[in-house]
Amino acid sequence: MSGIERMSPVGTDPVGAGTGVAFFTRGADRRSTIAAWKPPRELILVSKQGGVTATYTYRCAPTPEGGTIATSSNSSATAHA
């Protein structure tokens, strides 16, 4: 997800799989759900809007300079007759 201005977990429970995430991007508030949480190495978020489901994977790795984040995404759409 690019262009995110702010992001935070929803609720006060410990963060983990199933936690809702609220974020602001492209001028609108949006929601996602944590599908997998393996700190500090991996975070997978699933977002649904209309008939489109998007999965975003973030993988972190330490480097001598500090660290890297590799991202990938997959989307699927549901057609309505």
Buried (B, 14 or more C-beta within 10 A) or exposed (E): BEEEEEBEBEEEEEBEEEBEBBBBBEEEEBEBBBBEBEEEEEBBBBBEEEEEBBBBBBBBEEEEEEEEEEEEEEEEEEEEE
